[in-house]
Amino acid sequence: MPDSPLKPAVESDRPAPAALNLDYARPRSFGERVRDRLPSADRAMGVLKNLIVVVPLTLLIWVYAEREQAVTVPGNIFPVQVRTTAPDRVVVLRWPADHNLIVELSGPRAKMDEVRQKLLPGAPGSAPVQLLIDPQLGTGPQELTAAAQLNNHPLFKNNGITVKSCQPPYIKVDIDVIEERDAVVKVPPQIAANLENVTFVPRVVKVRAPKRLLDAAEQAGELSVWADLSKREELKKRTGTVELKNVPLYWDHREFVTLSTPVADANVVIKTADVTYTIPSVTVFKVTPAGFDDTNTVTYNPSFPNVGVVGPADQVQAIKDGKFTVQARFVVSALNHKVGPNKTRLQFDLPPNVKLSEETMERAGAFDFTMGVR
């Protein structure tokens, strides 16, 4: 019998599936559901370990970025000085007169704080900023850009700080050559009046100073170095000849000046102390031209009372003892005086180094006499 053709299967021809036996679990509590969502202990420990590394590193990066952030700070005021490395030159800051600059700074915040702290007056380790002037510059007045000079200074350059602006914008300096010349050792005028004679060893010293100062001193007179005798007690308590050792020497200008020797020995003759004395009366003489008395008469007081004198004790004592007679005189001439009352100045004959007191000099300058005609 031939095979019958296959027919497609239909739903009614398939066996029914077996029934499922559903096993419903009990509902889970809230705590159990929360614990299911939490990481395991191992995973939590791993997270904590990562945080120990990541958090400090993040903070360091943040701090570094904050410290390296560029800031601009205006109104920084500090003093400056100038110097040169040339051994035969000297440089002096002339402007600004107070040596202060006002600058605007730019750079990393951390370095900025450090630099500004060093610029504070009186801060530990602080000092005026010393600008190194190019030794190749010529002598005389020079005008330099302040910001350019500051930006080359190690305090700013090595810390990455830039000087953006500066007031005043320029600094003015004087550059001079250092020279050496001979100077004579002398006693200051205010002390020399009390001394009769002074000799120094050495008599001449060498002064090393800026050429401009040396030229000015020579134009004003002899180049001199002064011996400081003001503090020597020997000059206050003794008279006659005194030997002084190691007398300090100085020049009128102290800055950038050196002497070949700072001291000298001196041999000083001190004047004796002056004394005063009042002569009760001094005889007055008149001096007239030849033949004057034949046609003229002169009436005057032939003595001048209470003549005060000041001088060395031995010379004044000679007056007291009568060994020296003080006299006064005046000159009369018809050419210089009129008939009638006149005034003239008396001239006194006095011992060496003796002078009239101020009161006597005033009276002697207005001596009265009367000239008449015979």
Secondary structure, DSSP 8 states (H G I E B T S, - for coil): ----------GGGS---------------HHHHHHHHS--HHHHHHHHHHHHHHHHHHHHHHHHHHHT-EEEEEEEEEEEEEE-S-TTEEEEEEESTT-EEEEEEEEEHHHHHHHHHHHSTT-TT---EEEE--TTS-SEEEEEEHHHHHHTSHHHHTTT-EEEEEESSEEEEEEEEEEEEEEEEE--HHHHTTEEEEEEESSEEEEEEEHHHHHHHHHHSS-EEEE--TT-THHHH--EEEEEEEEEEE-S--TT-EES-SEEEEEEEE---EEEEEEEEEEEEEE--TTHHHHEEEEE-SEEEEEEEEEEHHHHHHHHTTSS--EEEEE--TTT--SEEEEE--EEE--TT-EE-HHHHHHHTTEEEEEEE-
